[in-house]
């Protein structure tokens, strides 16, 4: 598929979804209310929302997401510095941990 076709289709579909979510357009089905982002209800098979500490769980989720984004930034920095992917760098380090690490001379090649 063409990049531009995919971009146009995705932009239109996401725009329609956001217009529905914010109330700019009427819902397609009568049983949905404007602003109802989960038409089937909240997905909570373990019943964690009823435990009473939902706000604490939301904060923990945000912290874990930020940590995951920061670690992905580390993957990107590692790939830029070594010009290899994370699995190749890990396997090289496991094969020779003394000479293939951050403190090894000549590790970062320019």
Secondary structure, 3 states (H helix, E strand, C coil): CCHHHHHHHHHHHHHHHHHHHHCCCCCCCCCCCCCCCCCCCCCCCCCHHHHCCHHHHHHHHHHHHHHHHHHHHHHHHHHHHHCCCHHHHHHHHHHCCCCCCCCCCCCCCC
